[in-house]
Every structure is written in structure tokens, then in C-alpha cells.
């Protein structure tokens, strides 16, 4: 299996949700590993569970600290662990927008309701009182607004006639322990999934004027309508095991410079010659703004002047 994504878990309590993520990570096909369990409660039982499983831990109480000051301490611990993602697992602190921004798109959470219903606290009690047929749990990406991020998955749990908030909670937790590891695994592995990577390239390539998608030599390729091609997505081409963007460049000198700069990311694509460069997309850290720039540059190299003139004019504004 390729290198696993590095996930830090933040918690404040018992660590049962963290444990579901941790023990899933021990399965051979799991795409992530837990590299740190961090807490704002020094005595949190979840820290003891993690330590017993040889997972590094970090704790710093928030008492007496401004929220932002405490978050700086937590953020620095997460970065020291080289965490790529954060999984919130009962972390009982509302995070500031500035902290969320630092981990935008790389922090996930679980919530005990079928969002967008019953955001916040007392979800089971509210679901029963509202006469809902189902409670459930949701996994979502964290955004500044509470419990409002894009959904990654949900599991409904039927509400029984004699349910109390406590009995419903027990069953929802069982569903949560199944859902959260699956959603986290799917989410962190998407950056190495050829279909997901191709969609990201497609969105950017087809946003360029008169761009169209076709297929060439089994690869998705993008060109000017009735004109030349400016980009290809290479997926395990001739068994090379890579998912990469192939785009046009100035020539052999630039090709050599890029490969010398980062030989793991850039390579000379077979059969394309010195006027092209391969850019690995499956390393898990793709700069998508940079990819958009590469696509536009390659598009400009083949686009007729009537199109580039319009784009130049738009750039002036």
C-alpha cells in the first residue's frame, strides 16, 4: 500500500470514538495512521488508551488561556507531529475561524444527528421530542459555522417507541463507530484516487475558453475545440503506477530544471518528448492552484490568438 495519511485526533473525554478510528487504522488496508492524540483535558481517558497503544499524546488544559492562545499551542503540537488531517472525536471546544482556516479541508468531525437536523447539543432528546422516525449520525468536513460543513456520510438509526435519549444514544454511537472510520478513510485517500484526481483536473481544464475533453491512448485529454491538445491525465500509463498531469512546457531545459527541483513530483513522460512534463498528482499534497496555472499556461501555448487576446484583456481587469 502507498504511504498512509497522517491523522491527529483531538478529544476531551473517554476516547471511544478515537478508539474506533485507531483500531481501524491497524487493519492492513486502512489508508490512514494515527500519529497523535491531543486533548485540552490532561486526565482524559482517551489519552491513556492512546498511550497504551503506543500512540504519541499531547495535552494542554485551556483554563486561564484565551481561546486563540490555546489553539496556537494545540496547532503547534499537531504540526510537530507532521499531521496532515485532524479528526475531532469529542473535542468539547468550539474552534475559532482562524484555527479552522489553518486546517481548511483537512479537519473532519462526527455529529450525533442526521445533519442539517439538530445541530449543536441534546440531539437525541430533540429528535425524540420532534417525533422523528430516525436519529442517526453524520460525518462532515469542519467549517467555521458549527456543524455546517459538507457531509461525507450518514447512517440513520430508527427511533423505537420506548426510546429515551440514553437508549437512542447508545445505538447511534454504534453506528458512529462504523461510519467515522469509513468516511475518514475514504476522505484521506481521495487525493490518491485516480477518478477524484481526474475530476479535479477536468474542472480546471474545462474552465478555459473553448476547451474540450476527449480520450487519446486511453487517457483523458484536453484540447482546444477542433484544435491542439494541451493536457493529458496519465493513469498507470504502461504500468508506471502513477497518476499525473502531462502539460506542455518550453523545452528540454525547463524539463531538466523541474526534474532536478523535485524528481519525485516531475518526470519526463514517455513518448511525449522534451516539450512536455509529467506532474505527479497522487502524492497527497497537490497544489491545485498551481495545477490551474500550469493548465492555463499550457492552454495558452496552443490556443489561437483570438482566444489568448480575450484572456489577456480579462486579466487586465
N, C-alpha and C positions, 0 to 999 in steps of 0.2 A: 504494500500500500504506500502511496505518497506520504510525505510529511504531514503529520496531523496538525490541525489548527489548535492554537494555544488559547485556552479559555480560563479566565479567572471567575470565580464565583464570589458574590457578595451576599452575606446573610447577617441576620441578627439573632437567630434563635436555634431551634433544635437540630437543623441540618438534615431533615428528612428529604426535602426536595433536592438539596445538594447531593445527598446520597444516591438518589435516583440517577442524577447526571454522572456522578463519579463511577458507579458500578457499571453503567452503560459504557463508559469510556474504557473499561477494562476488556470489553469484547474486541476481538481481533479486527472486525470490520468497522469499528467506530471511527469517524473521521476527525474526532477531537480528543484532546487530553486536557485534564485539569492541572493547571500549573500553579494555582494559588487559590486559597480560600481566605477571604478578607472579611473582617467584621468591625462594626462600631461597638460591639459588646465583648469585652475581654473574656468573660466567662461563658460565652455562647457554646452550647454543646456541639454545634456543628464544627467548631474549631477542633474539638477533641476527636471527633470522628475522623476529620481530615488528617490530623496528625497521626492517628493510629494507622492510617492507610498510607503514610509517608508522603502526604501532600503538604507542601510548604504552606504556612499560615501567617497571617498578619492581623493584628488587632490594634485599634486606637480609639478609645472612647471619645464621644463627641461632646461630653459635658464641659462647659466653660469655654467652648470654641464657637466662633461664628461659623455658620453653615459652610461658607465658601472656604474658610481656613481649614476646616476638617476635610473637605473634599480635596483640597490640594494634597494633603497628607495621604489620603487614600489613592489618589491618582498617581502619585509618585511611587507608591508601593506596587501598584498594578504595572506601571511602566518598567520598574526594576525586574519584575517577573517576566518581562517581554510578552505580556498578554496581548493577544490580537482581538479578543472578544471578551465581553462581560456577560455573565448570566446572573441576573438577580434572582435570588432564591429566598424570599422572605427577608429582604433588607428593608427594615422599617424606618427608612428615612426618605423624605421627598427630596429628590435630586434637583439641583438648580439647572437652569437652562444652559449655563456656561459649561457645567460638567457634562451634560448630555451632548452638547455640541462637540466636545472633545472626542466622544465615542459615537458620533453620529453613524447610524447604520451598522454599528458593531456592538450594540447592547440590546439584550432581549430580556423579557420578563414573562412570568406566568401570572394569570389572574383568575380567581375562582368564580367566574361567571361567563356567560356567552356574550362577550362584548359585541356591540356597544352597550348592551344592557348592564345595569347595576355596576357602574364604575365606583371605585372607592371601597369603603368598608361595609361590613354587615351584609354581604351579598346573598348569603343563603337565606337569612331571615327575610330580606326584601323580596327574593324570588318566591318564597312560600306565601308571603302576605299578598303578593300581586296575583296569586292564582296561576302562576306559570306551570306549564306541563313539564318543563325541564329546567334544571340548573345546568351547570357544566363548568368547563374551564377553557381558557384561551391562552395562547402564546402569541406574543406580539413584539414588534420592534419598539424600543423605548424612544419616545419623543418628549419635548418639554411639557406638553399637556398630559395630565395624568390619565393613564390607561387609554390613550387615544392613538397609539401607533398602528401601522399596518399589521394586519393579522397574518400569522404564519400557520395557524391551525387551531381547531376547536374540537372538543368532544362533548356532546350533550349527555346529561345524566338525568334520567326520569325522576321526577319528584313523586314519591309514594304518598298515599292519603294520610298516613300516620307519621310522616317525616317531621322531625324537628330540625332546626338549623344544625345541630350537632350530628344527627344521623346523616343528613344530606352532605355535610362537610366531609364526613369520613369516606363516602363513596366518591365524591368529587376529587378528593386527594388521590384515591387510587387511579382515577382516570388521568389526573395530572402527572402522576409518576410514569405513566406510559407515554403521554403526549409530549412532555417537555424534552426528554432526550431525543425523541424522533425529530421534532421540529428544529432543535438546536443542531443536530447532525446534518439535516438537510440544508439548513441555512449556511453553516460554515463551509459546507462542501460545494456550494453553488459556484464559488469562484474558481473551481477546477472542473466544473461540469461543462462539456463542450456545447450543449444546447443553450445553456444560460449565457455562456460567453459569446456565442454566435448572435444571440438576440441583442446583447449589448452593442456589438459591432454594428448590427443591422440598423438599430435605432439611430446611430450616429451617421452611418454611411448614407442612408436613405433620406436624411435631413438635408443633404447637399443638393443643390439645384440639378434637376433632370437626372438624378442618379436612379439606377435600376439594379435589381438583383437578378442574376442568372446562376447557372451552375456550369462549372468547367473542370474537367478532370476529376469529377466527384467532389469538388469543393464549392461552397458558396462563394460567389464573386460579385463584385460591384463595379459598375462602369457608368459612363455617360450614355444615356439612351441613344442607341444606334451609333455609339462611338467606342472609344477605347476603355479598357478596364483599368481601375486604379487601386483595387484592393481585393485580396482573397483571404478566406479563413481556412487555414490548413488544419485538418483534424486527423491526427495519427497518419499523416501522409507517408506512404511506403513504410508503415510500421515504425515511425520515429517516436511515437508516444507523446507527441507534443500537440497542444492546441495553440495556434499562433496566428497573428495577423501579418500578412505579406503586403507591403506597400512599396511604392516607388521612391527612390532616393536619387541623389545627384550622381552617384557612381562609385567606383571601387574605393576611392579614398575615404568617402564618408562611411561606406560599408565597413572598412577595416577599423576606422576610428570607433564606431559604435560597438563592434565586437570586442575590441580591446577595452572599451569602457566597462562593459558588463557582458562577459561571454556566456553567462547563464541565461540572460534575457534575449540577447540579439544573436542572430546566426545568419549565415548565407544560405538562402533556400535553394535546394537542388532544382536544377532545370530552369531557374529564373534568371540567372546571370548576375552581373555586378550592379545592375541598376535597381535591384530590389533588396530589401532587408526583411528578415523574419523577426517578429517581436513576440516573445512568449506571452500568452495571456493566462496561463494556467499555474502561475507561481503563487497566487493568492494575494498579491499586493499590486494589482494593475492600477495604474494611474489613468482613469478613464477620461479625464480632461486632456491628458497628454495624448491618448489614443485619438480623441476627436481632432486634436491639432494635426497629428500625423495623417489622418484621413483627409482633412481639408487640404493639406499640403500636397498629398498625392493626387487628389482630385484636381487641384489647380494645374498639375503638370500635364494633364491630358485634356482638360476642358477647353473648349473653343473660347476665343477672346470675348465673344458676346456674353458669355456666362461669367467669366472672370471679371469683366468690366463691371457688371452688375454687382458682384460680390464686393469688389473694391469700393464701389460707391456706397454700398450698405455699411462697410467698415468705417467709412468716414463719419458716419452718424452714430 
